[in-house]
C-alpha cells in the first residue's frame, strides 16, 4: 500500500576514504558482498514499495547513469539524480530535491545515508512512524564508543527525542544516529536551500517541538565508508545472511564460516576459504589458496598457494603464487602482486605491479612512469 | 723430500658457550650443512675426526652422530673441562689425536667457511717437509686487521712474521684458520710451557704469571708468532672463497657459497626436479636423502634441507637452511631464514626476512632464525625476528626477539 512512497539517498562526494577503490568507480557502485553498495539500499526500498528513488550527489552523474538505467529496468523502480553544484551539507540536498520528493499523496519519504548497511527494517519503521504520529522518525543504533559520534538522547518508553549531543565528553547515552530517516513532507518546509546540517539545525528544532521520535535499529549496523569498517561490515552482513537466507552462503569442505561466492567464480583444490569472505563474479581462486576476512572483487585471479586476509582485492587484480596479502591491504583496480611478495597493509593505486614486499602499512608511492605494468 | 703419508686425523676446534651465547636461538652458529668438510670429497686415509670444545656433551651428541653418518668416518667430541685456548685443547687431547699414529694432522676452526683445499694443502706441506702449513688468503687492506696477519716469503712460502689483529697495517695476507701439522707440533707447544715456567720462576712477576693457567695456550700468539721466521711454518694460498661465520646472517651467505661449490665440484650431490615426479628445484639445492619433499613444492635457490625433514604440498623455500626433523606443512613459505631442529611450521605460515631493502633501516637482520623445537601455527607470519627454542607462535611477529 506504500507504492507511492519516495526516498532520497544521500550519496555525497568522491568517497575519498574508500580510495583507491573509488578512483576507478563512484562510491555507490563499489560492490559490497558482491552487490553495488547503493543497490543494497535500493532493493530494500523497493521491497517495501517505494516507487521512486532520488540520489543526492555532488559530482557528475554521467558515470552512474548507465548503471542506474540497468537497475531501473531490473527492479521496476524510478531512479533520478539530484546534483548539488555547491556543497549543501546533510539537509540542504533535501531542499534541492523537494519537487521530486513531494507529491499530492502526502506520504512521508525515506532519507538514507549511502555508506550505511543494515537489515533495513523499513516496514517496522513505517509502523513506528504512524503509531507515534510525529513529524519525523530516525533510526538509532547502539555503539560501544558513543563519543566518536553524535549521541541521540531519547525518552525510553516512547522514543521521543529529547536532544542531540555531538561527540559528548561525558556519557549521556549510547545510541547514535544510524542515518536512516522517515520524514513527513512538512519537514521540507524547515529546510532552506543552503548548506545545512540535519543533525545540528533541523532535527533539534523538531525535537524541541516534541515531534521527533527514534527507533532502535534491530540487527546490525555499519558505516562502511572506510576499509576497516567495510571489512567488519562484511562479517556483520554475512552473519545476518546466515540467519535469514543461509542458502546464499557457500558450503563445502573448503569453506569455513560465512562465505559468499558468485556462481561464476572458480575455486581450486586444497583451498581454505573463510570466514567472512566475498568472492565476486569471474574470479579464479587457484589451488592451495587461503582466504579469510577479505573481499575479492570481480575478475580477480588469486594464484596457487597464496594467502589473503583482512584485505580488499580490487577488480581484475592478481595475487601471485605464494604471495601473502594481509592486514588491511587495499589493492585498486588492475593491480598485480608478483609471486612470493608480502604485503602488510599496502594501499596500492590502480594499474600497478608490486615487485617488492611491503613490510609496514603504507601507500605505494605514486609513480610518474607512463607504463608500470609488465606486458 | 716428501714425507710419507700414512694416516691422517682432522681436529676441529668448536669452542663453547660463553656468557653471551647462552641466549642464542641455536646451540651453535654453525648448523650442520655448514659443517666444515660436509660434502667434500673424502680425504684419503682419514682415520677419524675429532671435535674439541667445551660445550655440554649432550648438545653435541645428536650433531655428531648425524655428521658421522654422512661422512662415514668415526667422529668424536672431546670436551675440555675448561677453556684451554685455541692450542691448549689441541695439546690437552694429544694422546687421543695420536692414538692411530697419524703422520699428519689437520687443524680447523669450526666457524670457517671455505673450500677446504685439504688435498692441495697436504701436498704442499709434504713438499715443504716442515712442521706446519697454514692456509692463507689475501683480503682487502681495510679488513685485514680483523684477523691474524702474516708475511710470507714469496719464493719459499715460509711464514716470516705473524701478528694477531694488529693496530697498524702489516700485511694483506691473513690466516684462514686451517692448518696441517706433523706430530712435532706437540713438542713445540710443550716448549712454550717450559718457557713459561722459566719466566715465572725467573722474574719478579711471579704473581702475575701464576694467574695465567699453565695449560692455556693460544695458537696464534703462543705458537705461530714465535715460530715465524724459524723455517718451521709455511703457507698455502687459496684463491677461492673464505669467510668467517661471525653472525647468523652470514650462515645463509656461506650456505650459498657451499652449495655453489657442490655445483662445481660434485653436482650429483645437488637436487634436481621439475615438478613432475619430484619437487621443482631452482638453482643450487641440497636435500638430504632421508628428507621427504612433496612434488608440488618449489625449492630454491640456495636451500639446504637436512635429515628427516618433511616438506608438504605447495611449500615454497627460498634461500634458507632447514635443520633435522623439521616439519613444514602445506603452502608454507620460508625465505632468508634458518629453521632449527625439530621445529614445525603450520599451513600457510610464513617465515621470512627482508633482504635489506633500500631505505629500510628497521630490518637490520636480513635473516630470521627459529631456534630448536619452535612451533609456528597456521597462517602466522614471522618477519626479521629471532625466536628462542621451544616457543610456540600463534600471532605474527615482525622485527622482534622472542624469548
Contacts between the chains, C-beta under 8 A, distances in Angstrom:
chain1	res1	chain2	res2	distance
A	270	B	313	7.1
A	270	B	314	7.1
A	270	B	330	7.1
A	270	B	331	7.8
A	272	B	347	7.8
A	272	B	348	7.8
A	287	B	314	7.6
A	288	B	296	7.8
A	288	B	313	7.1
A	288	B	314	4.1
A	288	B	330	6.8
A	288	B	331	4.8
A	290	B	331	6.8
A	290	B	347	7.5
A	290	B	348	4.5
A	290	B	379	6.6
A	292	B	379	7.7
A	304	B	314	6.7
A	305	B	314	4.4
A	305	B	316	6.7
A	305	B	331	4.4
A	305	B	333	7.8
A	307	B	331	7.2
A	307	B	348	4.6
A	307	B	350	7.4
A	307	B	379	6.6
A	309	B	379	7.2
A	321	B	316	7.7
A	322	B	298	7.8
A	322	B	316	4.3
A	322	B	331	7.7
A	322	B	333	5.2
A	324	B	333	7.0
A	324	B	350	5.4
A	324	B	381	6.7
A	326	B	381	7.4
A	340	B	316	6.5
A	340	B	318	7.1
A	340	B	333	6.9
A	340	B	335	7.1
A	342	B	350	7.0
A	342	B	352	6.4
A	342	B	381	7.5
A	342	B	383	7.6
A	344	B	381	7.9
A	344	B	398	7.6
A	356	B	357	6.5
A	357	B	354	6.2
A	357	B	357	7.8
A	359	B	354	6.0
A	359	B	360	7.1
A	359	B	362	7.6
A	359	B	363	6.8
A	359	B	383	6.6
A	359	B	384	7.9
A	359	B	398	6.9
A	360	B	362	7.7
A	360	B	398	8.0
